[in-house]
Amino acid sequence: MEITLFQGLLLAIMAIIVGLDFFLEAFFLFRPLIVSTLTGLILGDLTLGLKVGALIELAFAGLTPAGGTQPPNPVMAGLMGTVLAYTTGCTPEQALALSLPFSFLGQYIILFYYSAFSFFMGKADKAAQEADTTTIRNINLLCMLIVSVTYGVLAFLCSYVAQGPMQAFVEWLPAVITHGLEVAGGILPAVGFGMLLRVMMKGKYIPYFIAGFLMACYCEMSNLLPVALLGLVFALIDYFGAKQRQEEIKAAMEEGSLGGGQDVGI
């Protein structure tokens, strides 16, 4: 399957939007599941986008920015994973492994921008001292424009311009390498979940983890929707439980302050 010029332009526009969202971390449209789904929708194969996006999302589940560090770029991974699966016909597992170089490319470019944008900090500090909100606004808009346009250019070059060489490269790969890529692509989601659990796994969440594990492994299900609904139930229980505890603490504090006021009056 080939990507047309119109589809390439649509992918570039989509990358501009989700890339800016990744830079601002506003609506989390940059997650691989959403990026791959939108890419599949543009390419006319929504099912493929969902399959590739779900696999890449699992692999990137535990990769989040911390401080000045920057993880592999989820936008390029989600975009190119679906593009590679669409144009070369490789499996989602192979597409996941093949999309990692593009993800690293996006990571390095964003890191370069983080360093280059320090050039504007002196002007921003001076504008802040002078209460010059116009200059501060223009600096922020310029940085956002540079980042978003870069995503669009990368998406267009990698998805449309370079699709021929990518197809030839994948077809040239020996069977042992493609099989290795498929195995690696199957392992990466487990690694991503392991990284996520290392951060999130706390004592109070262990019962939920065991319940989900038992349901997924020992209950016959045609899909994972029941497990997702069970997770939603657990999340709602934890949310409303925490909210009730906060209300009880607030009520106790109010009662204590009122009691203290009465003692003072006496």
N, C-alpha and C positions, 0 to 999 in steps of 0.2 A: 504494500500500500504506500502511495506517495502523498505527501502533504502539498496542497496547492498554495499559491501565493496568498490567496484570500485567507486560508486557514492559518498560514504563517503570520499574517498581520494580526489576526484575531488572537493568536497565542501571544504575540508581543504586547498587545493591549492588555490582555489578561495578566501577563507577567508584570506589567507596570503597576497594575492595581494591587495585586497580592504582594509584590515586592515592596511597595510603599507601606502596605499594612504590616509586613514583617519588620520594616525599619521602625515603625511607630508602635508595633505590637498593640494595635487598636482593637480589631475585630477577630483576630486569629483566623483570617482567611488564608493565611500562608501555610497552614498545616498541609502535609502531603496528601492526606485524604481528600481535602477540598480542592487542592491544586490539580491532582490527578483526575478527579471527577470532572472539573471544568474543562481540563484538556481533552478528556474522552468525549465530552459533550461537543466540543468544537470540532473534533476529528470525526464525529459521527459514530463513535463506538463507546457509549456510556458504560456498558457492562465492563469493558476492558479497563476503562478509567477507574471504576470502583474496585476491581480486583487488584490492580497495581497499587492504587492509593491505599487500600487497606493493608497491604503487605508492607509498603514503605512506612506507613504511619506506625505500625508496630515496631519497626526497626528504629524509628526516630522518637519513640515514646519517651525515652529517658535522656534525650539530647536537648538540653535547654541552656540558654546563655547564662553565665554566672560571672558577675563582675565584668572584667574586661575581656574575658574569653568569648570566643565565637565558635559554636559547633558547626559541623557540616551543614551547608545551606539546604533547608527543607524545600524551598521553592524550586530550585533547579532539580533536586532529586525527584519531586513529584511530577514536574513537567517532563523531564527527559526520560523518566521511567516509562511513562505512558507513550511518549513519542517513539522510544526505541521498541517497545512491544508492538506498537502499531505499524511502524515502517519496516521492521526486520522480521516480525513474526515470532520473536523469541518469547519464552514463557515469562510470566510475571516475576518469578524468582531470578531468572537470568537478567531481566530488565532492572531489577533492584540492584544487582551487583554492577551492571554496566553503567548505571546512573550515578554511581558514587564519584567517579572523576569529575563529572559536571557539578556535583554537590561541593566537592573540594574547591573547584574553580570559583564558585560563588562565594565560598567561605573566605578565600584569599582576597578576593576583590573587596568584600565588605570590610575585612580587616585593614586593607590598604586605605579605604575611605575613612575609617575610624581614626587612623593616624593622620591622614591628609587634612581632615576637617579641623584638626587642632590649629591650623593656620588661621581659622576664623575666630578662635577663642579670644585673642587679644582685642579684636574689634568688638566682639560681643561684650567683653568686660567693660570696655570704654563706653559703649552705648548704654550699658546698664547703669554705670555711674552717672551718666548724663540724662538718664531716664528717656533715652531715645528708643521708643518702642518700634518705630518704623524700621530702623536698622536691624534690630533683633528679629523682627518678623521677616525681613528680606533675607537674612542669613539662614534662618530655618527653612524658608521656602526654597532657597537655592540648593541647600543640602538635600532636601527631599526630592527636588527635581533631578539632581545629578544621580541619586541612587535609583529612582524609579525609571529614568530613561536608560540607565545601564542594564537594568533587568530586561527591559523591552528589547534592547539591542542584542543582548546575550540570547534571549529566547528565540529571536528571529534567526540569528546566525546559526545556532545549534540545531534548531528544529527544521528550518526550511533550507538554508544555504548548504549546510553540511550533511543533509540526509543521504545523499549519494555515497560519500565516503564512509559514513557510518554503516550503511547497508553492506557495502563491500567488505568492511572490516569484520563485521559479525559473520558474514558468509565465509570469510577466510579463516576464522578461528577453528582450530581442530576440535574434534568431538570431545576429547578429554578435557579441554579448557572450558568448553561450554557446559559440560557436565559439572565441572568444579565450580563454575559460576552459579549454576543452579543449586548446588549443595550449599554454597556460601549464602546465597539469597534466602534459603530456607532456614539457615542458622541465625542470621542477623535479627529477625524479629524476636527470637528468644533472648538474644543478647540485649536488645532494646528493652524488653520487659524486665530482664534481670537488673539493668541499670535503674529502671524506674522503681522497682521494688526496693532496691537498696536505699533509696532516698525516702520513699513513702511508707515502707512497711514499719508500722508501730504496733505495740502490743495490743492496743484496742482494735486494730484492724485485722488481726489474725483470724478471729472467728468468721469474718466476712470472706476472707481469702479461702478458708477451708470449705465454707458453704458453697462458694462459687466453683471451687475445684471439684467437689463431690458431684455437684449438679452437672458440670460439663463432662465429667468422665464416666459417670455411672447412670445418667438418665438419658434415655433415647430421645433425641431431638433431630428434627430435619434441618434446623439451622441454629444460629447462635442468638436469635432474638429472645428466647426465654432467659438466657444468661444475662443479656443486656437489661431486660426488665427486672430481673432479680437485683442486679447492680443498682438500678434506679430506686428500687424499694429500699435497699440498704442506705443509699445516699439520702433519701427523704427521711428515713428514721434518724440518721445521724444529724441531719440539718434541723429537724423540728425538735429533737432532743436537746441540741445545743442552744436553740432559740429559747426553749422552755427554761433551761438552766440560767440563761442570761436574765430572763424575766424574773425568776425567783431571786436571783442575787440582787437585782435592782429593787425589787419589792422589799427585801430584807434590809437593804441600805436605807431605803426611804423610811421604813418603820424605825430603824435605829436612829435616824436623824430626828424624827418626830419625838421619839422617846427622850432623846437628849434635850430637845427644846422644852419638853414638859418639866423635866427635872430642873432645868435652869429657872423656869417660871416659879416653881415651888420654892 
